[in-house]
Amino acid sequence: IYFFHNTACGNCDGTEEFREVIEEQISVYQDECPYELFEYNVFKTSGKEKWDTMVEEYQLKNDSYIFPAMILEGKIYLGMEEISIFRCIWDFCYVLL
């Protein structure tokens, strides 16, 4: 699971909210669907480079440059509302099972 945010402030990057959403939604599937969480800040060069690599690799579009964004098994989810919805979790477990 790749999480990208775009913030200059280390205290308000949305990472904690993202972790809570992910843990809440998939902790019950943790044994069946083990995962690793990778977090990147596209405000920093290293995070932007990883974003560019992933977008090219999976041929994704984020024309409005909306963050936070999550990439899960080649699909992109933009904004916390979209990240939070159930289909993300279904996609995740479906691919791994």
Solvent accessible surface area in square Angstrom, and as a share of the most:
residue,aa,sasa,rsa
1,I,20,0.10
2,Y,54,0.21
3,F,0,0.00
4,F,0,0.00
5,H,14,0.06
6,N,67,0.34
7,T,34,0.20
8,A,80,0.62
9,C,56,0.34
10,G,69,0.66
11,N,151,0.78
12,C,79,0.48
13,D,33,0.17
14,G,26,0.25
15,T,12,0.07
16,E,105,0.47
17,E,90,0.40
18,F,0,0.00
19,R,93,0.34
20,E,101,0.45
21,V,24,0.14
22,I,3,0.01
23,E,98,0.44
24,E,139,0.62
25,Q,38,0.17
26,I,1,0.00
27,S,55,0.36
28,V,114,0.66
29,Y,78,0.30
30,Q,97,0.43
31,D,137,0.71
32,E,95,0.43
33,C,0,0.00
34,P,92,0.58
35,Y,60,0.23
36,E,118,0.53
37,L,50,0.25
38,F,74,0.31
39,E,56,0.25
40,Y,56,0.21
41,N,23,0.12
42,V,9,0.05
43,F,127,0.53
44,K,124,0.52
45,T,99,0.58
46,S,79,0.51
47,G,2,0.02
48,K,71,0.30
49,E,102,0.46
50,K,56,0.24
51,W,10,0.04
52,D,66,0.34
53,T,73,0.43
54,M,5,0.02
55,V,33,0.19
56,E,139,0.62
57,E,109,0.49
58,Y,83,0.32
59,Q,160,0.71
60,L,24,0.12
61,K,153,0.65
62,N,19,0.10
63,D,132,0.68
64,S,84,0.54
65,Y,94,0.36
66,I,75,0.38
67,F,36,0.15
68,P,29,0.18
69,A,0,0.00
70,M,1,0.00
71,I,1,0.01
72,L,5,0.03
73,E,95,0.43
74,G,18,0.17
75,K,107,0.45
76,I,35,0.18
77,Y,3,0.01
78,L,43,0.21
79,G,16,0.15
80,M,31,0.14
81,E,148,0.67
82,E,54,0.24
83,I,0,0.00
84,S,39,0.25
85,I,65,0.33
86,F,133,0.55
87,R,120,0.44
88,C,0,0.00
89,I,7,0.03
90,W,141,0.50
91,D,21,0.11
92,F,7,0.03
93,C,6,0.04
94,Y,148,0.56
95,V,73,0.42
96,L,76,0.38
97,L,139,0.69
